[in-house]
Amino acid sequence: MREFIVEADGGSRGNPGPAGYGCVVLDAATGETLVETYEYLGVVTNNVAEYRGLLAGLRAAHDLDPSATVHVRMDSKLVVEQMSGRWKIKHPDMKPLALEAGRVFPPGRVTYEWIPREQNKRADRLANKAMDSGASASSVRQPSPAADAEAVGAAKAEADVRAAKAVASPGWAPADMGAPATFVLLRHGETPLTPQKRFSGSGGTDPSLSAVGREQAERAAVALAARGTIQHILASPLTRTRQTAAAVAERLDLEVTVEDGLIETDFGAWEGLTFGEVRERYPDDLNTWLSDPEAEPTGGGESFAATATRIAATRDKLVAAYAGRTVLLVTHVTPIKTFVRLALGAPPESLFRMELSAASLSAVAYYADGNASVRLLNDTSHLRP
């Protein structure tokens, strides 16, 4: 029996936004490339585009030999886990695509494997080629009628991308740098320490969300689902951020990746104390900390300078990994303020001049030339009655 390998990918610049898929069919025995195909889809979500890529790859393999077995390799853990039957399919746009993909070959003749994105470069290249081609360019497979019906939406989405680029660098006519890596920064919901305004960093008790915090996380999840732009979710390893991220992931049908670089600053001996209590117990240390970004909290916590170094390294790593995608980073006050400060090129003392409420949303876009654009800061509209 002949065996094929299908490598598939899909992407959406905006989620939903201008989208496309790419797929490759290989001979498993020889490694020979048998089929390469891609298609521009108009405006759909990232996950729908990934499913469309899978479906196209399975159909192409079936056209070559309907009696073959197929091994699918994708960097979408969502698609791999759902098609393997380990995760439920909740999103109404993906259920019919998954059912259709499951009918191309008889049960048991298709296996699925998750691979890192860097191992899926052929399909990723084709997906980007499809998105670059746009609705008016030809592709190996013609766009569906649904894609034609969404052409007006695609044009608007592309106009939004062009407008966003204009903010990225000085002048009125910047080079075309492609879609940015956009970080949507969500502060976790309230814990019992939040309304008391106590220092709560990475060196403390690691509190869970309170009832108010859980409600805030759910409201943020509803708002983000309505916007429909998030493609990936990363969270600090602390309990409150993971709980907040889980609420959003449930709504968006995405997985959560823990990123250690997003953890809150360690406030040393100040953990659990109010500002007034620190002022009373450690006045000299506090004054130094407020005036010198290199100063550590009492007891050897993390300085603002050290936090900035950590956040800059995390930023650079994530920008490279998620170029052109929109990623939700669920993190804390100091990391979010630091992302914004670095994007603005503002001095360290600007950290004390930003308000950042529990469960608030901020956003920064990062472009290929190294420039950044702050899109949003401390949005709490989703928390209002």
PESULWO-V261204 format. One line per field, one symbol per residue. ss: DSSP state (A for helix, B for strand, O for the rest). phi: phi as a letter, one per 20 degrees, with the letter a starting at -180 (. if undefined). A space follows every 50 residues. Layout:
BEGIN
ss=???
phi=???
END
This chain:
BEGIN
ss=OOBBBBBBBBBBBOOOBBBBBBBBBBBOOOOOBBBBBBBBBBBBOAAAAA AAAAAAAAAAAAAAOOOOBBBBBBOOAAAAAAAOOOOOOOOAAAAAAAAA AAAAOOOOOBBBBBOOAAAOAAAAAAAAAAAAAOOOOOOOOOOOAAAAAO AAAAAAAAAAAAAAAAAAOOOOOOOOOOOOBBBBBBBOOOBOOOOOOBOO OOOOOOOOBOAAAAAAAAAAAAAAAAAOOOOBBBBOOOAAAAAAAAAAAA AAOOOBBBOAAAOOOOOAAAOOOBAAAAAAAOAAAAAAAAAOOOOOOOOO OOOAAAAAAAAAAAAAAAAAAOOOOBBBBBBOAAAAAAAAAAAAOOOAAA AAAOOOOOOOBBBBBBOOOOOBBBBBBBBOAAAOO
phi=.fcddddcbbbbeplfagcacbbcddfffdmffdbcbbbednebefffff fffgffffffffffafefdcdecbeefgfffffenedfddfffegfffff ffefdfgnecdccecfgfedfffffffffffffmfeefbfdfgfgffffe ffffffffffffffffefbfndcfffdmffeddeddffffdgeffelefb deddelfefefffffffffffffffffmdfdbccbgffgfffffffffff felceddecffeffgeelfegneeffffgfecffffffffdcfefefgnn fdffffffffffffgffffffcgmddcedebcgfgfgfgfgffemefgff geddebegmedcbcdcdfenfccfebblfcffeff
END
